[in-house]
Amino acid sequence: MKAQNLTIELMVDDVKRSLEFYKKNLGFIPFVKVPEQDPFFVIMKNNSVQIMLYHRNKFAEEIPKLKELKLGGSIVLYLEVDEVKKIFEKIKGNVKIIQEMHDTDYGTSEFSFEDFNGYIWMLSKKK
């Protein structure tokens, strides 16, 4: 197998609010909405990075087990960005900070936050 691409598909309870959150705080822009008005599914991108947002009820029609699962989970969405300190200053009042801005032993500056859906994001920049 040769992997081609990985896109994260996030189950959410409020697509509109999630779309606005990721647009405002992380610069993701929607380019697919199904349907266009009041969508239950959205694909967003920032540069070459894409995420999908899928409303829990519709997602659970395809994968019934999802209906009973808690949003968030045990994964961290690790996103390399160009201006991590600037982003930290911009969003720290809008999100629950899990790890403050810090420098790592492996040559990055990074911080972690939990969004309102329960997903943990780690934003990082190589020094």
Residue pairs with C-beta under 8 A, 6 or more apart in sequence:
7 43
7 50
7 51
7 52
8 50
8 51
8 52
8 77
9 51
9 52
9 53
9 54
10 18
10 51
10 52
10 53
10 54
10 117
10 119
11 54
11 55
11 56
11 59
11 66
11 69
11 71
12 18
12 53
12 54
12 55
12 56
12 71
12 117
13 55
13 56
13 71
13 117
15 39
15 40
15 41
15 42
15 53
15 54
15 55
16 38
16 39
17 116
18 42
18 53
18 117
19 30
19 39
19 42
19 44
19 53
21 115
21 116
22 28
22 44
22 51
22 53
23 29
23 30
23 44
24 94
25 90
25 91
25 94
25 95
25 115
26 46
26 79
26 87
26 121
27 46
28 44
28 45
28 46
28 49
28 51
29 44
29 45
29 46
30 42
30 43
30 44
31 43
31 44
31 45
32 41
32 42
32 43
33 39
33 41
33 42
34 40
34 41
34 42
40 54
40 55
40 57
40 58
41 52
41 53
41 54
41 55
41 58
42 52
42 53
43 50
43 51
43 52
44 50
44 51
44 52
44 53
45 51
49 79
56 66
56 67
56 71
57 67
59 66
60 66
60 67
70 118
71 117
71 118
71 119
72 114
72 117
72 118
72 119
72 120
73 118
73 119
75 120
76 112
76 120
76 121
76 122
77 119
77 120
77 121
77 122
78 122
78 124
79 121
79 122
79 123
79 124
80 123
80 124
80 125
80 126
81 87
81 123
81 124
81 125
82 125
83 125
84 101
84 109
84 110
84 111
84 123
84 124
84 125
85 101
85 109
85 125
87 123
88 101
88 111
88 123
91 113
92 113
95 113
95 114
95 115
96 113
96 114
97 111
97 112
97 113
98 112
98 113
98 114
98 120
99 110
99 111
99 112
99 122
100 111
101 109
101 110
101 111
102 109
102 110
102 111
103 109
103 127
104 110
107 126
107 127
108 124
108 125
108 126
108 127
109 124
109 125
109 127
110 122
110 123
110 124
110 125
111 122
111 123
112 120
112 121
112 122
112 123
113 120
113 121
113 123
114 120
114 121
115 121
